[in-house]
Amino acid sequence: MMRHSWKIVAAALATGSAVLAQQVGAQSAPAAATARAAAADAEVVTLSVFEVSSSAPARYQASESAAGGRITTSIMDTPTTVTVLTTDFLDDVGGTRVLEAAKYVAGVSEATIPNALDRVIIRGFQTDGRIVDGFRTGGQANYDHGAIERVEVVKGPDAVLLPTGAPGGTINLVTKKPQWTAGGSLKLQVGEYDANRVEADVTGPLSERFAYRVVAAVQDNEGYIDGTFRESTLLTPSLTWRIAPQSNLTVRYEYYYFKAANIVGIPTDPSVGTGDPFKVLEGVPHNFNPTFGKDYEFRRTTAHTGDFLFTSTVTDKLSVRLAGRVVEMYTPDSDLRIRLNTPGGSRNPFTGEWEGGVDWVNTAPAGSPPNFVAQPAAPVSPIIGITGTRGDYTERHRDLQNDWSYIVNGDRVTSSTLLGFSYSYFANTGQGYFRTSPDIDITKETRPSGPAVVSTVPNRDVRHNISRYQVYLTEQLELFNKRLMLSGGVAHLTFNGMFQNRFEPAYPPPNASLAGQSFSGSGSKATYNYGVVLKPLRDRNVSLYYGHTQNAVPVGGGEYRLANIGQAPLFSEGTQDEFGVKTNFFDGRVIASVAYYEIEQTGYALHHPGNFATPQPPAPLPPIISTRKGSGWEFQVAGSITDNLSIIASWADTKNRNPDGIMLNSSAEESGAVFVRYEVGRGALRGFAVAVGANYQGKRAAGDTAGYTDASTPTNLIPNQPSAYMPERTLVDVTLSYARGNWSYGLTLANALDKTYYAAADSRDLINVGTPRNLSGSVSWKF
């Protein structure tokens, strides 16, 4: 079950020895006891307005969040949807990905790569990378959940938390910080697939002024798909210095190594067309993966991160936050991708739909209007081609954030003013190479007959850097005894950067550029947000709200070239308007919300209809820049109905498509989830709990589709339709747990109904098959 179990056992023994030494030392060190007593008698510590209290009104409910605007705010008082996933919920759900917990939030679902990049879809918009403590980080990895204290999901564009992120929303991972009460935990988990890991967490005071925390985790497992794996190591020590009762400085270092297999995938059966039931290629096992081994098909990240957070309550009205981060990250990757040598079908030029077994051929002479004729497609060959890439890249991040909060509590009006500045720098350098491999006869082989060959000359030699500067000012007024809240703000973003690929070919007019040319870009943009929250009832447990939010994403990567020749905008702007109602009940233990939103994202390039004229223009006309629109309803409820019964449930009905109205790759327009946990509170079974989670996703397009068919005319554009749709699916997970004293035990059956399903699609030729029924168990010791 565990190919490298010695790593897990060694980590567990080392951590256990450290914990035991700490406890023995504490018992034989009266100085430490004296320090703890002195800390208890010290001045009352003031929590900064930038710090969220660790207390929670219920197991699955947090009442506050700072993600949506830096200042800690009640979730009931925010003019947008904010969901906080608590530590208890993260522990109960388990899993090895952030998405395992985030999928219970309305509008959050699987994207196109399950095992890397922390890729998810929020309100129909795909996001890559992760936000940790308000800082955005890229790399190939899925982040290790062992470092996370809680997860904050903020819907819509956010010019303060993430000014250059996807407009669908932001998932902010809040890391574990040093605590002033000594304690810790050690957890061992094993399972069939994607589960084998050990993690440790130790924290406590060093003196009345200093507290520490050390979090470590090692994971080493195989996946269901043949040859897939994950190896990761996390080590993150942190130290908090209580400079004064009102001032704290926390410094943190993180080492994170992650390596996981690239999944080659299975192609969609060629007979499957746009309107046909979905299936993968006949005769290929679902765990098919013609890999050369873990040293050949992989995504890898080795990251060193140092960050600090200083907060201080300067006066009873004025508070300050200063945070910074430095990251050095090495991100090599190596992959192969399969392709069908005979596609077995084609796209109908008159409908844009894929038709299996049909080959549409243009029989018109050159320069004449097209004349398409349907012919039988060539039989599908069992020979599958394999090509890929190898890359070696290095990322560097430098970030600084400074916020000043001024809060005045009046008899009738409370004013909260935030003035902030942020700076971020990103650089990426590296080279990429083509890889080729012998074809496979899928009726006879599961591995290529010979080695993969890497080209000696790179096809990419990239230098990319970008600096961003932002200032922002926000204001919130609380009126009529906090029954009415008005908020508004402005943010101004400036950027400058460059991109060069030394192996980029030269382009002729009208897209003229030199081979290997370096392109630069710079610009600035102001964005605005405003909102209103009304609490009409006497007990103020109902909030009616409206919020308008914006952000702006500067041009990046190869888009610099298009911006330089006027074929892409400098910014892609996101705008959202959201209306909703929130309420809490059961003495505040449960929060529920219903929201309706509309989102627009600018900067989408569409093929110019004039290029379909007969005869065609002498030079291709530039694309038309259009806007992508999305809208939807969401329902969310979280909390504890009783002390023993906790629940999180959500539903989303979304319509988020490209400017031609075509469904986006792997983005379900209907999704829902529910997680219910019941714990026995008395009697012989006290401490025994049962948790059941169910997650539903509607049908999803199997690959991205854009552009128009060749039968289009300037007055009759025929958009290409998705070539296939993955079917809807519902997955059920069941967990049994038992806690007694300092020990707890868990047994989880993931995909308990053993459903065959398709996790995601990179394209029609790369379908990621989901994991079947999977049993895992864990044991934890808290001290």
Summary of the structure (lengths in Angstrom):
residues: 783
radius of gyration: 27.4
end to end distance: 29.0
largest distance: 95.1
contacts: 2751
relative contact order: 0.13
helix: 8%
strand: 53%
